[in-house]
Amino acid sequence: MNSLALITGGARSGKTELAESLAASFNKPVIYVATMTNPGKGVSSLAEDSELARRIEQLKKRRPATWQTLEVGRNMDKAIGKLPAAPLVCVIDCLSFYLSNILTHDRRDLEMLIKLLLQSMEERPDVDFIMVTSEVGSSIVPENALNRLYRDALGELNMKLATMAGAVWLCCVGLPLRLK
């Protein structure tokens, strides 16, 4: 998928800023798929997190008013399938939180939802995808099974997407490094 740019890195490394900059450079309509959903909407398990709500609002204010935002907790394939049939850019921010949404809801859905996500992206050659994800390969081995499952699943998915992507970026301390 040459129309996929994958951006990875640690927390607060500049991934989202790079994704937004790349999206703006296309000079096409942008649809921003946010996987960290607004607290209180019942999608996130963080419904009472006021600090998270402030972060989400700050991120929304930073984006151009012309960009459309979709909040997707799970079933991202359906959201991608409903994108307008026109050349556009779709920023998915971020795969890490999307995977967390799946695992905290029903682990049995994991493989199926990832397969549907990848299939839905492949079916949209008219869309330039920019996907943000967290790098988990440099972290410690988690002490519990759920966190190890998350790390392993995200690591495997990141590798699969990096292989498929036309461009791969690593962000570290605010500096982007193009890997592919």
C-alpha positions in Angstrom: 0.0 0.0 0.0 2.0 2.9 -1.2 -0.8 5.1 -0.1 0.0 4.3 3.6 2.4 6.3 5.7 3.1 4.8 9.1 4.4 7.0 11.9 5.7 5.4 15.1 7.6 6.4 18.2 7.3 6.7 21.9 4.8 8.7 24.0 5.0 12.5 23.3 7.6 12.0 20.6 6.0 14.2 17.9 4.0 11.5 16.0 0.7 13.3 15.8 2.4 16.6 14.8 4.2 14.8 12.0 0.9 13.1 10.9 -0.9 16.5 10.8 2.0 18.1 8.9 2.0 15.3 6.3 -1.8 15.4 5.9 -1.7 19.2 5.3 1.0 18.8 2.6 -1.3 16.7 0.4 -3.7 19.7 -0.4 -6.7 17.3 -0.2 -9.6 17.1 2.1 -8.6 15.5 5.4 -10.6 13.2 7.6 -9.1 12.7 11.0 -10.1 9.4 12.7 -9.5 9.7 16.4 -9.4 6.5 18.4 -9.1 8.2 21.8 -12.8 9.1 22.0 -14.4 11.9 24.0 -14.9 10.8 27.6 -18.6 10.5 28.5 -19.6 9.1 25.1 -19.4 5.5 26.5 -16.8 4.2 24.1 -13.8 4.7 26.2 -13.2 3.2 29.6 -11.8 6.6 30.6 -15.2 8.3 30.8 -14.5 10.1 34.0 -11.0 11.4 33.0 -11.2 15.2 32.8 -7.5 15.6 31.9 -8.1 13.3 28.9 -11.1 15.4 27.9 -8.9 18.6 28.0 -6.3 16.9 25.8 -8.8 15.8 23.3 -10.2 19.4 23.1 -6.6 20.8 22.7 -5.9 18.4 19.8 -9.2 19.3 18.1 -8.4 23.0 18.4 -5.0 22.5 16.8 -6.4 20.9 13.7 -7.7 23.1 10.8 -11.4 23.7 10.9 -11.8 22.3 7.4 -10.7 18.8 8.7 -13.5 16.5 9.6 -13.1 14.4 12.8 -14.6 11.0 13.3 -14.3 9.4 16.8 -14.0 5.6 16.4 -13.7 3.4 19.4 -13.9 0.1 17.6 -14.9 -1.2 14.1 -12.7 1.2 12.3 -13.2 -0.8 9.1 -16.8 0.4 9.0 -15.7 4.1 9.4 -13.2 3.6 6.5 -15.8 2.0 4.4 -18.1 5.1 4.8 -15.4 7.6 3.8 -16.5 9.7 0.8 -15.6 8.3 -2.6 -13.1 11.0 -3.5 -9.4 11.6 -3.2 -8.7 12.5 0.4 -6.3 12.0 3.3 -7.3 9.9 6.3 -5.3 10.3 9.4 -5.7 7.5 11.9 -4.5 8.6 15.4 -3.7 6.2 16.9 -3.6 2.5 16.3 -2.2 2.0 19.8 -5.4 3.3 21.4 -7.6 1.5 18.9 -6.0 -1.8 19.9 -6.5 -0.9 23.5 -10.2 -0.2 22.8 -10.5 -3.7 21.3 -8.7 -5.5 24.0 -10.6 -3.8 26.9 -13.9 -4.6 25.2 -13.6 -8.2 23.9 -10.2 -9.9 23.2 -11.9 -12.5 21.0 -12.5 -9.7 18.4 -8.9 -8.8 18.0 -7.8 -10.9 15.0 -11.1 -10.3 13.2 -11.1 -6.5 13.7 -7.5 -6.2 12.6 -8.2 -8.3 9.5 -11.2 -6.1 8.7 -9.2 -2.9 9.2 -6.4 -3.9 6.8 -9.0 -5.2 4.3 -10.9 -1.9 4.4 -7.8 0.1 3.8 -6.7 -2.0 0.9 -10.2 -1.5 -0.7 -9.7 2.3 -0.7 -6.9 3.1 -3.2 -8.4 6.6 -3.5 -7.5 7.4 0.1 -4.0 8.3 1.3 -3.7 6.9 4.8 -1.5 8.3 7.5 -1.5 6.0 10.6 0.0 6.9 14.0 1.1 4.1 16.3 3.3 3.6 19.3 6.6 1.8 19.3 6.5 -1.0 21.9 9.6 -2.9 20.9 11.8 -0.7 23.1 9.9 -1.1 26.3 10.2 -3.5 29.2 8.4 -6.9 29.3 5.0 -6.3 31.0 4.3 -8.1 34.2 0.8 -9.2 33.4 -0.8 -11.3 30.6 -3.1 -8.6 29.2 -0.3 -6.1 28.8 2.0 -8.7 27.2 -0.9 -9.5 24.8 -1.3 -5.8 24.0 2.5 -5.4 23.4 2.8 -8.5 21.3 -0.3 -7.7 19.2 0.7 -4.1 18.6 4.3 -5.0 17.8 3.1 -7.6 15.3 0.6 -5.3 13.7 3.2 -2.5 13.5 5.6 -4.8 11.7 2.9 -5.9 9.3 1.9 -2.3 8.5 5.5 -1.2 8.1 6.0 -3.9 5.5 2.8 -2.8 3.7 3.5 1.0 3.9 5.0 3.1 1.3 6.6 5.3 3.9 7.5 4.7 7.6 8.6 7.3 10.0 10.1 7.0 13.5 9.7 10.0 15.8 12.1 10.5 18.8 12.2 13.6 21.0 10.3 15.6 18.4 12.6 14.7 15.5 11.2 12.6 12.6 13.4 10.0 10.9 12.2 8.5 7.7 13.0 4.7 7.8 11.3 3.8 4.5 
